[in-house]
Amino acid sequence: MLEASHVYFHQAADVLELPKHLRGILLAPFRVIKVVVVTEGDDGKLKHHHGFRVQHNRARGPMKGGLRYHPTVDEEESTALANLMTWKTAVVDVPFGGAKGGIDCDPHQLSEKELDNITRTFVGQVQDVIGPTLDIPAPDLNSNAKVMGWIMDEYSKFAGFSPAVVTGKPLHLFGAEGREEATGRGVMVVLEEALKDQKRSFEGLTVALQGFGNVGSFAARLMAEKGAKIVAVGDHAGGVSNAEGLAIDSLLDWARRHGTVNEFPGGDAFKSDDVLTWDADVLIPAALGNVLTGDNASDVRAKIIVEAANGPTTPEADHIFKQRGILVIPDILANAGGVTASYFEWAQNIQQFRWELDRSRAELTRIMQKAYRAVAEISRRYQVDLRTAAFVLGIRRVGEAAISRRCYTEVNHLSAL
């Protein structure tokens, strides 16, 4: 993932004509934190994990990014994701830099008490380098609103009442209306804008989805409400299809009760990976990274790909999609609704003033539409794909902020691009 993010960065840097040493400066993290997390398990034995927080760039504001709990969490993955967060926050023009991190534990093998203890121990070790004006974590893989509440509580022991230290908290604990649906809603909004450019709409559009978690399920419901037919959904356990369109509300209820879409009675079963090459107008990978590769890119039948997941497309697959004329709406634009809504939550926490849900939805739609239009304009201006255009926009905005804060005359030309 780190190598892929660098490939995409350098494609945009070529457009901006950035010298090699400046590219190195922009790619290098501001700070990398690695801590040892030692806790006592329910059985009285010591548990030993590693915690990571990579703070990539703070030119545009406090750093922002998720905290994931998974055995594969390491410094390289965290660096790649922090890097992408820097460009993502800049693309949607919210006042954050990029960060990412996590703990190499498996929450499925831990009791709630053990996970709480690991979380609080980690917070105690990084509390001096996170905070509402420094670095604001959020939920990510295997972390959730409950975990964010623990982080807020533990950090507040050191700094006093600080709800703005994390976003994605429960509503009853200073969370924000609309945060849970925001990433899926953002996916719907940018796809709608792309369809407008093609003088099309959601009516009758066929969509295949990989992943039916928070992002995929909200995106599916919102698109179906606008007339799209969700013809295939695949997840970790299997897939289900219906050429006339799946009944999304029923599928949501099934997935909540069974933890998978597999064996849903309202459609035909298929092998989950087959969803990536399904015969549909739009493909939305909304689960894992690196699922679209050089091996399967030539078999993809969709004409539009919306990257709801982080890093689902390898550079080899991306090259094939360009050659085939497939429109790819990149992750740093397509799934930026989540960090946009996190900005809303952070702002409300700082102001101690709650927004109504309608306001959050309207603001999210406005920001995502504006971001898509800015990326599309750069794409037309420089005759590049949307991914390169999004990176150009993100790099340019970060560069402009750095120039304005310090006298970096060598890169003043960024302001004119």
C-alpha positions as CSV (number, residue, x, y, z in Angstrom):
1,M,0.0,0.0,0.0
2,L,2.9,2.4,0.8
3,E,4.5,1.7,-2.6
4,A,1.1,2.2,-4.4
5,S,0.5,5.5,-2.6
6,H,3.9,6.7,-3.7
7,V,3.2,5.8,-7.3
8,Y,0.1,7.9,-7.3
9,F,1.9,10.7,-5.5
10,H,4.7,10.8,-8.1
11,Q,2.2,10.8,-11.0
12,A,0.7,14.0,-9.6
13,A,4.1,15.4,-8.7
14,D,5.2,15.0,-12.3
15,V,2.2,17.2,-13.3
16,L,3.2,19.8,-10.7
17,E,6.9,19.5,-11.8
18,L,8.1,19.0,-8.3
19,P,11.8,18.4,-7.8
20,K,12.9,15.0,-6.3
21,H,14.0,16.5,-3.0
22,L,10.7,18.3,-2.5
23,R,8.8,15.1,-3.1
24,G,10.8,13.5,-0.4
25,I,10.0,16.3,2.0
26,L,6.3,16.0,1.3
27,L,6.2,12.2,1.6
28,A,8.2,12.1,4.9
29,P,6.1,11.8,8.1
30,F,6.3,14.7,10.6
31,R,6.5,12.2,13.4
32,V,6.4,8.4,13.9
33,I,5.4,7.0,17.3
34,K,5.8,3.3,18.3
35,V,5.0,2.2,21.8
36,V,4.9,-1.1,23.7
37,V,1.5,-1.8,25.2
38,V,1.8,-4.2,28.1
39,T,-1.5,-5.1,29.9
40,E,-2.8,-7.8,32.2
41,G,-5.3,-10.2,30.7
42,D,-8.4,-11.7,32.3
43,D,-6.4,-14.8,33.1
44,G,-3.8,-12.7,35.0
45,K,-1.1,-13.2,32.4
46,L,0.7,-10.3,30.7
47,K,-0.3,-9.3,27.2
48,H,2.2,-7.6,24.9
49,H,1.3,-5.5,21.9
50,H,2.7,-2.7,19.8
51,G,1.0,0.6,19.2
52,F,1.6,3.0,16.3
53,R,0.7,6.5,15.4
54,V,2.2,8.1,12.3
55,Q,1.6,11.8,12.0
56,H,2.3,12.7,8.4
57,N,1.7,16.4,7.9
58,R,0.3,19.4,9.9
59,A,0.6,22.2,7.5
60,R,-3.2,22.6,7.1
61,G,-4.2,21.9,10.7
62,P,-4.2,19.3,13.5
63,M,-3.6,15.8,12.1
64,K,-6.5,13.5,11.6
65,G,-6.9,9.8,11.0
66,G,-8.3,6.5,12.2
67,L,-7.0,4.1,14.8
68,R,-7.3,0.4,13.7
69,Y,-7.0,-2.8,15.8
70,H,-5.7,-5.7,13.8
71,P,-2.8,-8.1,14.0
72,T,-1.2,-6.8,10.8
73,V,-1.0,-3.2,12.0
74,D,2.6,-2.0,11.5
75,E,4.6,1.2,10.8
76,E,4.6,0.8,7.0
77,E,0.8,0.4,6.8
78,S,0.2,3.3,9.2
79,T,2.6,5.5,7.2
80,A,0.8,4.7,3.9
81,L,-2.6,5.5,5.4
82,A,-1.4,8.7,7.1
83,N,0.0,9.8,3.8
84,L,-3.3,9.3,2.1
85,M,-5.1,11.1,4.9
86,T,-3.0,14.2,4.3
87,W,-4.2,14.4,0.6
88,K,-7.7,13.3,1.4
89,T,-8.3,16.1,4.0
90,A,-6.9,18.6,1.5
91,V,-9.1,17.4,-1.4
92,V,-12.2,18.1,0.6
93,D,-10.6,21.2,2.1
94,V,-11.2,20.5,5.7
95,P,-8.7,22.1,8.1
96,F,-6.7,18.9,9.0
97,G,-3.5,17.2,8.2
98,G,-3.0,13.5,8.0
99,A,-2.3,10.8,10.6
100,K,-3.1,7.1,11.1
101,G,-2.2,4.3,13.6
102,G,-3.4,1.4,15.5
103,I,-2.5,-1.5,17.8
104,D,-1.5,-5.0,16.5
105,C,-4.1,-6.8,18.5
106,D,-7.1,-8.9,17.5
107,P,-10.2,-7.6,19.3
108,H,-12.1,-10.8,18.4
109,Q,-9.7,-12.7,20.8
110,L,-10.1,-10.2,23.6
111,S,-12.8,-9.5,26.2
112,E,-14.3,-6.0,26.3
113,K,-12.4,-5.4,29.6
114,E,-9.1,-6.5,28.0
115,L,-9.7,-4.2,25.0
116,D,-10.6,-1.3,27.2
117,N,-7.3,-1.8,29.2
118,I,-5.2,-2.0,26.0
119,T,-6.9,1.2,24.7
120,R,-6.4,3.1,27.9
121,T,-2.7,2.0,28.2
122,F,-2.1,3.1,24.6
123,V,-3.7,6.5,25.2
124,G,-1.6,7.0,28.3
125,Q,1.6,6.5,26.2
126,V,0.6,8.9,23.4
127,Q,-1.5,11.5,25.3
128,D,1.2,14.2,25.0
129,V,1.2,14.0,21.2
130,I,-2.6,13.8,20.5
131,G,-5.3,16.3,21.4
132,P,-8.0,18.6,19.8
133,T,-5.3,20.9,18.3
134,L,-2.6,18.3,17.7
135,D,-3.9,14.9,16.4
136,I,-7.5,13.7,16.5
137,P,-8.0,9.9,16.2
138,A,-11.2,8.3,14.8
139,P,-12.7,4.8,14.4
140,D,-11.1,2.5,11.8
141,L,-10.9,-1.3,11.2
142,N,-12.1,-3.1,14.3
143,S,-12.5,0.1,16.4
144,N,-15.8,1.8,17.0
145,A,-17.8,4.5,18.8
146,K,-17.4,2.7,22.2
147,V,-13.6,2.6,21.8
148,M,-13.6,6.3,21.0
149,G,-15.5,6.9,24.2
150,W,-12.8,5.1,26.1
151,I,-10.1,7.3,24.4
152,M,-12.0,10.5,25.3
153,D,-12.4,9.4,28.9
154,E,-8.8,8.4,29.3
155,Y,-7.4,11.5,27.6
156,S,-9.6,13.7,29.7
157,K,-7.9,12.4,32.8
158,F,-4.7,14.1,31.7
159,A,-6.1,17.2,30.0
160,G,-9.6,17.8,31.5
161,F,-12.9,17.5,29.7
162,S,-11.9,17.0,26.0
163,P,-14.6,15.6,23.7
164,A,-12.8,17.0,20.7
165,V,-9.8,14.7,21.1
166,V,-11.5,12.0,19.0
167,T,-14.4,11.8,16.6
168,G,-16.8,9.0,15.9
169,K,-18.1,8.9,19.5
170,P,-21.5,7.7,20.5
171,L,-24.3,10.3,20.1
172,H,-24.9,10.3,23.8
173,L,-21.2,11.0,24.4
174,F,-20.8,14.2,22.3
175,G,-20.9,12.4,18.9
176,A,-22.5,14.0,15.9
177,E,-25.7,13.3,13.9
178,G,-25.0,11.8,10.5
179,R,-21.4,10.6,11.3
180,E,-22.2,6.9,10.9
181,E,-23.8,7.3,7.4
182,A,-21.3,10.0,6.2
183,T,-18.8,7.9,4.2
184,G,-21.6,6.0,2.4
185,R,-23.4,9.3,1.7
186,G,-20.3,10.8,0.3
187,V,-19.8,7.8,-2.0
188,M,-23.4,8.4,-3.3
189,V,-22.8,12.2,-3.8
190,V,-19.6,11.9,-5.8
191,L,-21.1,9.2,-8.0
192,E,-24.1,11.3,-8.6
193,E,-21.8,14.2,-9.7
194,A,-19.9,11.9,-12.1
195,L,-23.2,10.7,-13.6
196,K,-24.2,14.3,-14.2
197,D,-21.0,14.7,-16.3
198,Q,-22.2,11.8,-18.4
199,K,-25.8,13.2,-18.5
200,R,-27.0,10.2,-16.6
201,S,-28.8,9.6,-13.3
202,F,-29.3,6.8,-10.7
203,E,-32.5,5.8,-12.3
204,G,-32.0,2.2,-13.7
205,L,-28.3,2.3,-12.9
206,T,-27.0,-1.2,-12.0
207,V,-24.5,-1.4,-9.1
208,A,-22.3,-4.2,-7.7
209,L,-20.8,-3.8,-4.2
210,Q,-18.0,-5.6,-2.5
211,G,-18.5,-5.1,1.2
212,F,-21.7,-4.5,3.1
213,G,-20.5,-3.0,6.3
214,N,-21.1,0.5,7.4
215,V,-19.9,2.2,4.2
216,G,-21.3,-0.3,1.7
217,S,-24.7,-0.7,3.3
218,F,-25.4,3.1,3.6
219,A,-24.2,3.7,0.1
220,A,-26.4,0.9,-1.2
221,R,-29.5,2.2,0.6
222,L,-29.0,5.8,-0.5
223,M,-28.4,4.8,-4.1
224,A,-31.4,2.5,-4.1
225,E,-33.6,5.4,-2.8
226,K,-32.5,7.4,-5.9
227,G,-33.5,4.6,-8.3
228,A,-30.4,2.5,-8.7
229,K,-30.6,-1.3,-8.8
230,I,-28.1,-3.0,-6.5
231,V,-27.7,-6.2,-8.5
232,A,-24.9,-7.9,-6.5
233,V,-23.3,-7.7,-3.1
234,G,-20.4,-9.8,-1.9
235,D,-18.7,-9.9,1.5
236,H,-16.2,-12.1,3.4
237,A,-18.6,-15.1,3.5
238,G,-20.3,-15.1,0.2
239,G,-22.4,-13.1,-2.2
240,V,-26.0,-12.6,-3.4
241,S,-27.4,-11.3,-6.6
242,N,-30.7,-10.3,-8.2
243,A,-30.9,-8.8,-11.7
244,E,-34.0,-6.9,-10.8
245,G,-32.3,-5.3,-7.8
246,L,-31.9,-6.6,-4.3
247,A,-34.3,-5.5,-1.6
248,I,-31.8,-3.4,0.4
249,D,-33.8,-3.0,3.6
250,S,-34.4,-6.7,3.8
251,L,-30.8,-7.4,3.0
252,L,-29.7,-5.0,5.7
253,D,-31.9,-6.7,8.3
254,W,-30.5,-10.1,7.2
255,A,-26.9,-8.9,7.4
256,R,-27.4,-7.4,10.9
257,R,-28.9,-10.7,12.1
258,H,-26.4,-13.1,10.4
259,G,-23.2,-11.0,10.1
260,T,-23.1,-11.6,6.3
261,V,-25.2,-11.3,3.2
262,N,-24.5,-15.0,2.5
263,E,-27.6,-17.2,2.0
264,F,-30.0,-14.1,1.9
265,P,-33.2,-15.6,0.5
266,G,-34.0,-12.7,-1.8
267,G,-31.4,-13.5,-4.5
268,D,-29.0,-16.1,-5.9
269,A,-25.8,-17.1,-4.2
270,F,-22.3,-16.7,-5.8
271,K,-18.6,-16.7,-4.8
272,S,-17.8,-13.5,-3.1
273,D,-14.8,-12.5,-5.2
274,D,-17.0,-12.7,-8.4
275,V,-18.6,-9.4,-7.5
276,L,-15.5,-7.6,-8.7
277,T,-16.2,-8.7,-12.3
278,W,-20.0,-8.5,-12.2
279,D,-21.9,-7.3,-15.2
280,A,-23.0,-3.9,-13.8
281,D,-22.7,-0.2,-14.7
282,V,-20.9,0.6,-11.4
283,L,-18.5,-1.3,-9.2
284,I,-18.0,-0.1,-5.6
285,P,-15.2,-1.9,-3.7
286,A,-16.1,-1.0,-0.1
287,A,-14.1,-3.5,1.9
288,L,-10.5,-4.4,1.5
289,G,-7.4,-2.9,-0.1
290,N,-5.6,-4.3,-3.1
291,V,-8.6,-6.3,-4.5
292,L,-8.4,-4.9,-8.0
293,T,-5.1,-6.1,-9.4
294,G,-3.3,-6.7,-12.7
295,D,-4.7,-10.2,-12.6
296,N,-8.4,-9.3,-12.6
297,A,-8.5,-5.7,-14.0
298,S,-9.1,-6.9,-17.6
299,D,-12.1,-8.9,-16.5
300,V,-13.9,-6.0,-14.7
301,R,-17.1,-5.2,-16.6
302,A,-18.2,-2.0,-14.9
303,K,-17.6,1.3,-16.6
304,I,-17.4,3.3,-13.4
305,I,-15.4,2.3,-10.2
306,V,-16.0,4.2,-7.0
307,E,-13.3,3.4,-4.4
308,A,-15.2,3.4,-1.1
309,A,-12.4,1.3,0.5
310,N,-8.9,2.6,1.1
311,G,-6.5,1.5,-1.6
312,P,-8.6,-1.1,-3.4
313,T,-6.8,-0.6,-6.7
314,T,-3.1,-1.5,-7.4
315,P,-1.1,0.7,-9.8
316,E,-1.1,-2.2,-12.4
317,A,-4.9,-2.4,-12.3
318,D,-5.2,1.4,-12.5
319,H,-3.1,1.5,-15.6
320,I,-5.4,-1.2,-17.2
321,F,-8.5,0.8,-16.3
322,K,-7.1,3.9,-18.0
323,Q,-6.4,2.0,-21.1
324,R,-9.9,0.5,-21.1
325,G,-11.5,3.9,-20.5
326,I,-13.0,2.9,-17.2
327,L,-13.7,5.9,-14.9
328,V,-12.2,5.5,-11.5
329,I,-13.3,7.8,-8.7
330,P,-10.3,7.5,-6.3
331,D,-10.5,6.8,-2.6
332,I,-9.1,10.1,-1.4
333,L,-12.2,11.7,-3.0
334,A,-14.8,9.0,-2.9
335,N,-14.6,8.0,0.8
336,A,-13.8,11.4,2.2
337,G,-17.3,11.9,3.5
338,G,-16.2,10.2,6.7
339,V,-13.4,12.7,7.5
340,T,-15.7,15.5,6.5
341,A,-18.3,14.5,9.0
342,S,-15.5,14.0,11.6
343,Y,-14.7,17.7,11.0
344,F,-18.3,18.6,11.7
345,E,-18.2,16.6,15.0
346,W,-14.8,18.2,16.0
347,A,-16.2,21.7,15.3
348,Q,-19.3,21.0,17.3
349,N,-17.3,19.7,20.2
350,I,-15.0,22.7,20.2
351,Q,-18.0,25.1,20.1
352,Q,-20.2,23.0,22.5
353,F,-23.1,23.4,20.1
354,R,-25.0,20.6,18.3
355,W,-26.1,20.7,14.7
356,E,-29.3,19.2,13.4
357,L,-29.0,16.2,11.1
358,D,-30.4,18.1,8.1
359,R,-27.6,20.6,8.5
360,S,-24.9,17.9,8.6
361,R,-26.3,16.2,5.5
362,A,-26.6,19.5,3.6
363,E,-23.0,20.6,4.5
364,L,-21.6,17.1,3.6
365,T,-23.3,17.2,0.2
366,R,-22.1,20.7,-0.5
367,I,-18.5,19.9,0.4
368,M,-18.4,16.6,-1.5
369,Q,-19.9,18.2,-4.6
370,K,-17.4,21.1,-4.4
371,A,-14.5,18.6,-4.1
372,Y,-15.6,16.5,-7.0
373,R,-16.0,19.6,-9.2
374,A,-12.5,20.9,-8.2
375,V,-11.0,17.5,-9.1
376,A,-12.9,17.2,-12.3
377,E,-11.7,20.7,-13.4
378,I,-8.1,19.7,-12.8
379,S,-8.7,16.5,-14.7
380,R,-9.9,18.5,-17.7
381,R,-7.3,21.2,-17.4
382,Y,-4.3,18.8,-17.3
383,Q,-5.9,16.0,-19.3
384,V,-5.3,13.5,-16.5
385,D,-7.4,10.8,-14.8
386,L,-9.4,11.7,-11.6
387,R,-6.9,10.0,-9.3
388,T,-4.0,12.0,-10.6
389,A,-6.2,15.1,-10.5
390,A,-7.2,14.5,-6.8
391,F,-3.5,14.1,-5.8
392,V,-2.6,17.2,-7.7
393,L,-5.3,19.1,-5.8
394,G,-4.3,17.7,-2.4
395,I,-0.5,18.3,-2.9
396,R,-1.1,21.8,-4.2
397,R,-3.2,22.7,-1.2
398,V,-0.8,21.3,1.3
399,G,2.1,23.0,-0.5
400,E,0.2,26.4,-0.5
401,A,-0.4,26.0,3.3
402,A,3.3,25.2,3.9
403,I,4.4,28.2,1.8
404,S,2.0,30.6,3.7
405,R,3.3,29.4,7.1
406,R,7.0,29.5,6.2
407,C,9.1,31.3,3.6
408,Y,9.7,28.4,1.2
409,T,10.4,30.4,-1.9
410,E,11.6,27.4,-3.8
411,V,8.0,26.1,-4.2
412,N,6.2,29.4,-4.7
413,H,5.2,28.2,-8.2
414,L,2.6,25.8,-6.6
415,S,0.3,28.8,-5.9
416,A,0.1,29.6,-9.6
417,L,-0.9,26.0,-10.7
